[in-house]
Amino acid sequence: MSARQTDLLQEEIRKMLKFQIIEIGESDYASPMILVEIPGSDPRPCIDYRKQNEVIRTQFYPLPNIEHRIETVAAAKYITLLYLTKGYWQIPLTPKAQRLAAFTTSFGTYRPLRMPFGLKNAPYYFSRLMAELHWCAKIKDEVEKLAYQLNEEAERTERPIRRLSKVMYGSTCADMQVDVMGECLSSIKHVVGREMANNQSVRRHLDAFTRGRIIGKLEEGRSVTSVAAEFGIAHSIVSRLWRQFQTTGTAIRGFSSGRPRGTTPADDRYIRFTVARRLHGGGLFARRPVRCVPLTPAHRRRRSLWCREHRNWRDNEWGRVLFTDESRFSFSSDSHRMLIWRERGSRNHPSNIIERDRYGGRGVLVWGGIMLGSRTDLHIFDAGSVNGTRYCNEILLPYVRLFRGAMGLQFLFMDDNAPCHRTVAAEQLLESEDIERMDWPARSPDLNPIEHVWYFLGRRLAARTLPPVTIRELRLCCKTNGQQCLNNSLTPSFSAWADAVKSA
């Protein structure tokens, strides 16, 4: 850090010590104070709370409706503004918060006594404080009562300021200003004055009695201008009401379906593209969330235990495991792709995952098995449910037993906890054939590398120009495309699966 930058930091520290915003102290928590380069001006000292913000739970506070605020003050003659210098410094911190928010520099460690800038939830607490303070509600009530006398406004303003000085003690109340503005309010970038204080800026619906009185005076021969001035409403409102009466014979206000459309289709496209660019600039991109089955805490514990037990296995140990599974493919697409906005590298974050159970339907059930350097043929079950007997006769005997004979005693068989896999007949057959079965955590299809094969097969079926329309066509498509997926995705499947086990 250069000498000029060090002087800037020291000047900022001296200023905060003078106003009793910070104090010299020690803490077991400390964040660095850095200089933020701003184009066109000197570097600005800032406390780097990024590590703190990563572990802080985000809290939100609703933003006020600016249109409602503008309409509230539009008819006022005098408006009171209260200026706070560095609003966060008006909020004192508890001793615990002072210890956690401590920061360090090259020339000492300091503890903030007031809310510092840079904490994630600082805007939340400041907004909540402004909404909950009694004087804030006082000012709102006074503005809504439309104070027309300057002396009365000044007398009302003294009470909130005295209360404000008691709540926000000892900091920058001396910098607070009170401006009584009679013609316009420019601090919120909206001109609100006597010209706009008419009903042209605040839309107000006339009741049926007032409408009748206006029509009666116009029928007497009075001009639209004089009637509008008498009732204190815009000329256009009276003119429109008179035209309505002459056209329809009634002045009753009809019921509308809601607020009229305020933007055109071109505006909507511009807004959509602008939002997309802003999101991309902030590192958010449209990505599909990761799907997983609903998991209970017990399921998560068993999955974590299984991953810890097998995370250090080598390729020769995994090479003796035959991973098997069944998957159902139907005529209707089950992709249910949904785009979400997320940052890069946050694919497996809980907020980006959609829990979903697979659903059945008219289709075929396909079984397959893979291992490092080898695979089984795809087996498509005939119509009907698969029970323990069918599983033994169609899967274990013709496929698994042959792999056991080729691999020998080191062979390890993996299947999930489906009811047909855990029948007494299946257990007895595996025991009689001396086939060792791998323990498998419940509801863990994502830990099975063969799931990648089903994913690629589903993509191939969904991408066909002419999708199958009969069971026979669907069986043929699964057979031909499934063999290609098994041949092309063995190595990527095991690579992605090994990474998943280590990360879990």
C-alpha positions in Angstrom: 0.0 0.0 0.0 1.4 3.4 -1.0 2.0 6.3 1.3 -0.9 8.2 -0.2 -3.3 5.2 0.4 -2.0 4.9 4.0 -2.8 8.5 4.6 -6.3 8.1 3.3 -6.9 5.2 5.7 -5.5 7.1 8.6 -7.7 10.1 7.8 -10.8 7.9 7.7 -9.8 6.3 11.0 -9.3 9.7 12.7 -12.7 10.9 11.5 -14.5 7.8 12.9 -12.6 8.1 16.2 -13.6 11.8 16.4 -17.3 11.0 15.9 -17.1 8.0 18.3 -18.0 5.6 15.5 -15.2 3.2 16.4 -12.8 2.7 19.3 -9.4 1.1 19.6 -9.7 -2.5 20.8 -8.9 -6.2 20.2 -11.1 -9.0 19.0 -10.8 -12.6 17.9 -12.7 -11.6 14.7 -11.2 -9.1 12.3 -11.9 -8.1 8.8 -9.4 -6.1 6.7 -10.0 -2.5 5.7 -9.2 -1.9 2.0 -9.3 0.9 -0.5 -11.9 0.7 -3.3 -10.9 2.4 -6.5 -13.6 4.7 -7.9 -13.1 6.1 -11.4 -12.9 9.9 -11.3 -12.4 10.2 -7.5 -10.0 9.2 -4.7 -10.0 5.6 -3.4 -12.6 5.1 -0.8 -11.8 3.2 2.4 -14.1 0.1 2.9 -14.2 -2.8 5.3 -14.0 -6.2 3.5 -16.8 -8.2 5.2 -17.1 -10.9 2.5 -16.0 -13.7 4.8 -18.5 -12.6 7.4 -21.3 -12.2 4.8 -20.8 -15.8 3.5 -22.0 -17.2 6.9 -24.7 -14.6 7.7 -28.3 -15.5 7.0 -29.7 -13.0 4.6 -32.7 -11.0 5.8 -35.1 -9.1 3.5 -37.2 -6.0 4.1 -39.9 -4.9 1.6 -39.2 -1.8 -0.3 -41.7 1.1 0.0 -44.0 1.8 -2.9 -42.6 5.0 -4.5 -45.9 5.7 -6.4 -47.8 5.6 -3.1 -45.3 7.9 -1.4 -45.5 10.4 -4.3 -49.2 10.4 -4.3 -49.3 11.0 -0.5 -47.2 14.1 -0.6 -48.4 15.5 -4.0 -51.2 17.6 -2.4 -49.1 18.9 0.4 -48.2 22.6 0.5 -45.2 22.3 2.9 -42.9 19.3 3.0 -40.4 18.5 5.7 -37.1 16.7 4.9 -34.8 15.2 7.5 -31.2 14.6 6.4 -29.1 11.9 8.1 -25.4 11.9 7.5 -24.4 8.3 7.0 -27.6 6.7 8.2 -25.9 3.4 9.2 -23.8 5.3 11.8 -27.0 6.2 13.6 -27.5 2.6 14.7 -25.5 1.5 17.8 -24.1 -2.0 18.0 -24.3 -4.4 20.9 -21.0 -5.6 22.5 -21.3 -8.9 20.8 -21.8 -7.3 17.4 -18.9 -5.0 18.1 -16.6 -8.0 18.6 -17.8 -9.7 15.4 -17.6 -6.6 13.3 -14.1 -5.6 14.3 -11.6 -4.7 11.5 -7.9 -4.4 11.3 -5.5 -2.1 9.5 -1.7 -1.9 9.2 -1.6 0.4 12.2 -4.1 -1.1 14.6 -7.3 -3.1 15.3 -10.6 -1.2 15.9 -14.1 -2.1 17.1 -17.1 -0.3 15.5 -19.6 1.2 17.9 -22.1 2.0 15.2 -23.4 0.0 12.2 -20.5 -0.2 9.7 -20.9 -0.2 5.9 -20.5 -3.5 4.1 -22.4 -5.9 6.2 -25.0 -8.0 4.3 -28.0 -7.2 6.6 -27.2 -3.5 7.3 -29.9 -2.3 4.8 -32.4 -4.6 6.5 -31.9 -3.2 10.0 -31.8 0.4 8.8 -35.0 0.0 6.9 -36.7 -1.7 9.8 -35.6 1.0 12.2 -36.9 3.7 10.0 -40.3 1.9 9.7 -40.6 1.2 13.4 -39.5 4.5 14.9 -42.4 6.5 16.3 -41.3 9.8 14.9 -41.3 8.3 11.4 -45.0 7.4 11.7 -45.6 10.9 13.2 -44.1 12.6 10.1 -46.1 10.4 7.8 -49.4 11.2 9.6 -48.5 14.9 9.5 -47.8 14.9 5.8 -51.0 13.0 5.1 -53.0 15.7 7.0 -51.6 18.3 4.5 -50.2 21.0 6.8 -51.0 24.3 5.1 -49.6 26.6 7.8 -45.9 27.1 8.1 -46.0 27.8 11.8 -48.0 24.7 12.6 -45.5 22.7 10.5 -42.5 24.1 12.4 -44.1 23.3 15.7 -44.8 19.7 14.7 -41.2 19.2 13.4 -39.6 20.0 16.7 -41.1 17.0 18.4 -39.8 14.4 16.0 -36.3 16.0 16.0 -36.1 15.9 19.8 -37.2 12.3 19.7 -34.7 11.6 17.0 -31.9 13.1 18.9 -32.7 10.8 21.9 -32.8 7.7 19.8 -29.7 8.4 17.7 -27.5 9.8 20.5 -24.1 11.3 20.2 -23.2 10.8 16.5 -24.0 13.1 13.6 -27.3 14.7 14.7 -25.5 18.1 14.3 -25.4 17.4 10.6 -29.2 17.0 10.4 -31.1 19.6 8.5 -34.7 20.5 8.2 -35.9 22.1 5.0 -39.4 23.3 4.6 -40.1 23.4 0.9 -43.2 25.1 -0.5 -43.0 24.7 -4.2 -41.3 21.5 -5.2 -39.7 18.3 -3.8 -36.5 17.7 -5.9 -34.7 15.2 -3.7 -36.7 12.3 -5.0 -36.4 13.4 -8.6 -40.1 14.2 -8.9 -41.5 17.7 -9.2 -44.4 18.0 -6.8 -45.8 21.5 -6.6 -49.0 23.5 -6.6 -49.6 22.8 -10.3 -49.3 19.0 -9.8 -51.1 19.1 -6.5 -54.3 19.2 -8.3 -56.2 16.1 -9.1 -54.2 15.7 -12.3 -51.4 14.0 -10.4 -53.5 12.2 -7.7 -56.3 10.2 -9.4 -59.4 10.3 -7.3 -62.8 8.8 -8.2 -65.9 10.9 -7.7 -68.8 9.4 -5.8 -72.3 9.2 -7.4 -73.7 12.2 -5.5 -70.9 14.5 -6.6 -71.3 13.3 -10.2 -75.0 14.1 -10.0 -74.3 17.6 -8.7 -71.8 18.3 -11.5 -74.3 17.2 -14.2 -77.0 19.3 -12.6 -74.9 22.5 -12.7 -73.9 21.8 -16.3 -77.6 21.3 -17.3 -78.3 24.7 -15.8 -76.0 26.2 -18.5 -72.8 26.8 -16.5 -69.5 26.4 -18.2 -67.2 23.4 -17.7 -64.4 25.7 -16.4 -66.5 27.3 -13.7 -67.9 23.9 -12.5 -64.3 22.5 -12.4 -63.1 25.5 -10.3 -66.0 25.2 -7.9 -65.5 21.5 -7.2 -61.7 21.9 -7.2 -61.1 19.2 -9.9 -59.4 19.2 -13.3 -61.2 20.6 -16.3 -60.7 17.3 -18.2 -62.6 15.3 -15.6 -65.7 17.5 -15.8 -65.5 17.6 -19.6 -65.2 13.8 -19.8 -68.1 13.3 -17.3 -70.3 15.7 -19.4 -69.5 13.8 -22.7 -70.3 10.5 -21.0 -73.7 11.9 -19.8 -74.5 13.2 -23.3 -73.6 9.9 -25.0 -75.0 7.3 -22.6 -77.5 9.3 -20.6 -75.9 8.3 -17.3 -73.0 9.5 -15.2 -72.5 6.4 -13.1 -68.9 5.2 -13.1 -68.5 1.7 -14.7 -66.5 -1.1 -13.1 -63.2 -1.7 -14.7 -61.4 -5.1 -14.7 -58.2 -3.6 -13.2 -55.4 -1.2 -13.8 -54.9 -0.7 -17.6 -51.8 -1.9 -19.3 -49.0 0.5 -18.8 -46.4 -0.9 -21.3 -46.4 -1.9 -24.9 -45.1 -5.2 -26.2 -41.9 -3.4 -27.4 -41.4 -2.0 -23.8 -41.9 -5.6 -22.4 -39.2 -6.9 -24.7 -36.8 -4.1 -23.8 -37.5 -4.7 -20.1 -36.9 -8.4 -20.5 -33.6 -8.0 -22.3 -32.5 -5.4 -19.8 -33.2 -7.7 -16.9 -31.4 -10.5 -18.6 -28.3 -8.3 -19.2 -28.3 -7.2 -15.6 -28.5 -10.7 -14.4 -25.7 -11.8 -16.7 -23.6 -8.9 -15.5 -24.1 -10.1 -11.9 -22.9 -13.6 -12.7 -26.4 -15.2 -12.9 -27.3 -17.4 -15.9 -30.3 -19.6 -16.8 -29.5 -23.2 -15.8 -31.6 -26.3 -15.1 -31.7 -27.3 -11.4 -30.4 -30.6 -10.3 -33.2 -33.1 -9.5 -33.1 -35.5 -6.6 -35.6 -37.6 -4.7 -36.9 -36.3 -1.4 -34.4 -37.3 1.4 -35.0 -37.5 5.1 -32.2 -36.8 7.7 -31.8 -40.6 8.1 -31.3 -41.0 4.3 -28.7 -38.3 4.3 -26.8 -39.9 7.1 -26.7 -43.3 5.5 -25.6 -41.8 2.1 -22.8 -39.8 3.8 -21.6 -42.9 5.7 -21.6 -45.0 2.5 -19.6 -42.3 0.6 -17.0 -42.0 3.4 -16.5 -45.8 3.4 -15.9 -46.0 -0.4 -14.3 -42.6 -1.2 -10.8 -44.1 -1.1 -11.5 -47.1 -3.3 -9.2 -47.5 -6.3 -10.0 -48.4 -9.9 -9.2 -52.1 -9.3 -11.7 -52.3 -6.4 -14.4 -50.5 -8.4 -13.6 -52.7 -11.4 -15.1 -55.8 -9.7 -18.5 -54.2 -9.0 -21.4 -54.7 -11.4 -23.8 -51.7 -11.1 -27.3 -52.6 -12.2 -30.6 -50.7 -12.3 -34.0 -50.5 -14.1 -35.5 -47.5 -15.7 -38.9 -46.9 -17.2 -39.3 -45.1 -20.5 -42.7 -43.8 -21.6 -44.2 -42.2 -24.7 -44.5 -38.8 -23.0 -41.3 -36.9 -22.3 -40.3 -36.8 -18.6 -37.6 -34.2 -18.9 -39.7 -31.4 -17.3 -36.9 -28.9 -18.0 -37.1 -25.8 -16.0 -34.6 -22.9 -16.2 -33.4 -21.1 -13.1 -31.1 -18.2 -12.5 -27.9 -19.3 -10.7 -24.3 -18.4 -10.5 -21.6 -20.6 -12.1 -20.3 -23.3 -9.8 -23.5 -23.4 -7.7 -25.2 -26.3 -9.6 -25.5 -28.5 -6.5 -26.6 -25.8 -4.1 -29.8 -26.8 -2.2 -31.7 -23.7 -3.6 -30.9 -24.9 -7.2 -32.3 -28.5 -6.7 -35.8 -29.6 -7.4 -37.0 -32.6 -5.5 -39.1 -34.9 -7.7 -40.2 -38.5 -7.7 -40.4 -40.3 -11.0 -43.8 -41.2 -12.3 -45.1 -44.2 -14.1 -47.2 -44.4 -17.3 -47.6 -46.4 -20.4 -44.1 -47.5 -21.4 -41.4 -50.2 -21.0 -39.1 -51.2 -18.2 -35.4 -51.6 -19.2 -32.7 -53.3 -17.1 -29.0 -53.0 -17.6 -25.6 -53.4 -15.9 -22.2 -51.8 -16.3 -18.8 -52.2 -14.8 -15.3 -50.8 -15.7 -14.5 -52.3 -19.1 -17.6 -54.4 -19.5 -21.4 -54.3 -19.6 -24.5 -56.5 -19.9 -27.0 -56.5 -22.7 -30.1 -54.4 -22.2 -33.1 -56.5 -21.0 -36.6 -55.2 -21.7 -39.3 -56.7 -19.5 -42.5 -57.8 -21.0 -45.8 -56.4 -19.9 -46.7 -56.9 -16.3 -45.2 -56.1 -12.9 -41.8 -57.4 -12.0 -41.8 -59.5 -8.8 -39.1 -61.5 -7.1 -39.7 -64.6 -9.3 -39.3 -62.7 -12.6 -36.3 -60.9 -11.3 -34.6 -64.2 -10.5 -35.5 -65.9 -13.8 -35.0 -63.0 -16.1 -32.0 -61.1 -14.5 -30.1 -63.0 -11.9 -29.8 -66.3 -13.6 -29.1 -65.3 -17.2 -27.0 -62.2 -16.5 -25.6 -61.9 -13.0 -24.7 -65.6 -12.6 -22.6 -65.4 -15.8 -20.6 -62.4 -14.6 -20.0 -64.2 -11.3 -18.6 -67.2 -13.1 -16.3 -65.0 -15.2 -15.1 -62.8 -12.4 -14.7 -65.4 -9.6 -14.9 -64.8 -5.9 -13.9 -61.1 -6.2 -17.2 -60.3 -8.0 -19.4 -57.8 -6.2 -23.0 -57.3 -7.2 -24.9 -54.0 -6.8 -28.6 -53.4 -7.0 -30.9 -51.0 -5.2 -33.5 -51.6 -2.5 -36.5 -52.2 -4.8 -39.0 -54.6 -3.3 -38.4 -57.2 -6.1 -34.6 -57.1 -5.3 -35.1 -57.9 -1.6 -37.4 -60.9 -1.8 -36.6 -64.1 -0.1 -36.2 -65.9 -3.4 -33.6 -63.4 -4.6 -31.7 -63.6 -1.4 -31.6 -67.4 -1.5 -30.5 -67.5 -5.1 -27.6 -65.1 -4.5 -26.6 -67.1 -1.4 -26.7 -70.4 -3.3 -24.6 -69.0 -6.2 -22.1 -67.4 -3.7 -22.7 -63.9 -5.1 -21.8 -61.1 -2.7 -24.1 -58.1 -2.7 -22.9 -54.5 -2.0 -24.8 -52.6 0.7 -26.6 -49.7 -0.9 -28.2 -46.6 0.9 -31.9 -46.2 0.3 -33.2 -43.5 -2.1 -29.8 -42.9 -3.7 -30.2 -43.3 -7.5 -27.8 -40.4 -8.1 -24.9 -42.5 -6.7 -25.4 -45.2 -9.3 -23.2 -44.6 -12.4 -25.7 -46.3 -14.7 -28.1 -43.4 -14.2 -25.9 -41.5 -16.8 -26.8 -44.2 -19.3 -30.5 -43.8 -18.7 -30.1 -40.0 -19.0 -28.4 -40.3 -22.4 -31.0 -42.9 -23.5 -33.8 -40.6 -22.5 -32.2 -37.7 -24.5 -31.9 -39.8 -27.6 -35.5 -40.9 -27.4 -36.7 -37.3 -26.9 -34.6 -36.0 -29.8 -36.1 -38.4 -32.4 -37.8 -36.7 -35.2 -40.5 -39.3 -35.2 -41.1 -40.4 -31.6 -42.4 -44.0 -31.1 -46.2 -44.4 -30.9 -46.5 -48.1 -30.1 -45.0 -50.3 -27.4 -43.2 -52.3 -30.1 -41.6 -49.2 -31.6 -40.6 -48.0 -28.1 -39.0 -51.4 -27.3 -37.0 -51.3 -30.6 -35.8 -47.7 -30.0 -34.7 -48.6 -26.4 -32.9 -51.7 -27.7 -30.9 -50.0 -30.5 -30.2 -46.7 -28.8 -29.5 -48.3 -25.4 -26.7 -50.4 -26.7 -25.1 -47.3 -28.2 -25.4 -45.4 -24.9 -23.8 -48.3 -23.0 -20.9 -48.4 -25.5 -20.3 -44.6 -25.5 -20.9 -43.5 -21.9 -19.1 -46.1 -19.8 -16.0 -44.0 -19.1 -17.7 -40.6 -18.6 -20.3 -42.3 -16.3 -17.7 -43.7 -14.0 -15.7 -40.5 -14.0 -18.7 -38.3 -13.1 -19.8 -40.9 -10.5 -16.4 -41.0 -8.8 -16.5 -37.2 -8.5 -20.0 -37.4 -7.0 -18.9 -39.9 -4.4 -15.9 -37.8 -3.3 -17.9 -34.6 -3.1 -20.7 -36.2 -1.2 
